[in-house]
């Protein structure tokens, strides 16, 4: 039985959404544009449906809502980090960035969750302190801090 996604992000852009739809689909594997026109688009980005609408200047993106990208390793972190910064994105702290439309993304390696969730709280805290100093998460630097 197929699972139906009950909750989908709905993003309000200031301007035509077709460019963003094409960009997001080109960024994630196994993605497609289901529909797109200057006012609205629906895409599936690696299995997650995202709805987009040209809502005009009334709505602004903020880091209060972000899209979380789970990355298996540093190579995947680097791939998404660089792609989202293309054409005017902006780095934030702790693995966060904003793409050129202002949508906030968290580009997070699986290792971060392992280190921060480790039962040895001293090791986990060292990894946390290292992460707090980073913009893009660097797995090798987390591991070094974690191991002391």
N, C-alpha and C positions, 0 to 999 in steps of 0.2 A: 504494500500500500504506500503510495507517495505521500510524503509529508508536505503540507501546505504551510508556507511561511505566513504566520498571522500578523507579525509586526514588521513593518518596513520603514526605514528612514525616509522622510519626506523633506527635501531640501528646497528652500525658497531662494532663488537666485535673483540678482538685479540685472536682467538682460536675458537674451536668448540662451537656451540651455543646450542646444545641439553640440556646441564645441566641448562643453564639459562632459556630456554623455560620451562623445567619441574618445575623449581623453581617458576617462575612467575605464572604458571598455578596452582600450589599448594598453592600459596599465596592468590589469589583472587577467591571468589566464582563465580560460573557460568562461568568457564573458560575452554578452551580446546586448545589442540595443533591441528592445522589444517594440518601442515606438519612439519617435522623436519629431518635433517640429519646433518653431521658435518659442512657443509658449510652454510646452511640457515635454517631458521625456520619461520613459520607464526603461531602466536597464537592469540586467542581472550581472552583477560583478562577482565572479567566482562563487556563484550559488546564492548570493544575497540580492534580493530585489531592492532597488533604490528608485524612488520616485522623485522627480525634479520638476520645478515649476518656476516660470518667470513671474515673480511676484512684484517686481519693481523695487524702488529704493526704500520701501516701507519696512522691510525686514533685513536684518544684518546677521551674518554668522558671528558667533562668539566661541571661544574655547570652552564655554560651559557645556557644550555638546560636541562630542568628537566621535570619529569613526576609528575603531581599534583594529589594527592590522597585525595579526599574529604571524611572526616570522620564525622559521625554523633555525636560522643561523645568521651570521654576520653578512654573508653574501646577499641574502634576501633583504635584510635591513638596508644595506647599501643600495640595492636596486630600487626599492620603494622610496627611500629617502631622497635619492637623487632625482627620481622621476617626478615626485611631487614638488620639488623645488624648482623644476624647469619653468622658465618663462615668467618668473615673478613670485614664486612661493617664498615663505619666510620661516626660518628656524625658530622654534621656541625651546624651552627647557625640557629635560627629562623624557626625550623621545617623542615630543610633540612638534608638529609643524602645521603651517597653514598653506594650502595650495594657492594658486594665483586668484582663485575666486573667494578666498577667505574661509573655506571649509577646513576645520581642524581635524587632523589625523594623528593617531598615536601609532608609531612604527616600533613595535616592541618584540624583541627576541624571546623565544621560549625560555632561554637561560635566565632572564630577569626574574620570572616567576619562580623558577627553581631556587635561585639564590635568596630571594626575599622571603620565600616560604620555608627555608631550611629551619629545622628545629634548633640548631645552634644559633641562638639569637645574636651572639657576638659576631659570628661570621655574616649573618644576614644583615646586621646593622652596618658592617663595613661595606657591604655591597650597596646598601641603600645610600650611604654617604657618598660613595663614588658616583652612583647614578644621579644624585642631586646636583652634581657639578657638571654633568654632561648636557649637551644638546642632543646630538645623535647618540644612541646607545652603542657603546663599543664593548662587545662581549669579552674580549681579552682583558680589558681594563676592569670589568666587573669581576672576572674570575681572579685576577691578581689581587684585588681588594678583598674578595671573599676568602681567599686562601691566606691572606695576611702577608 
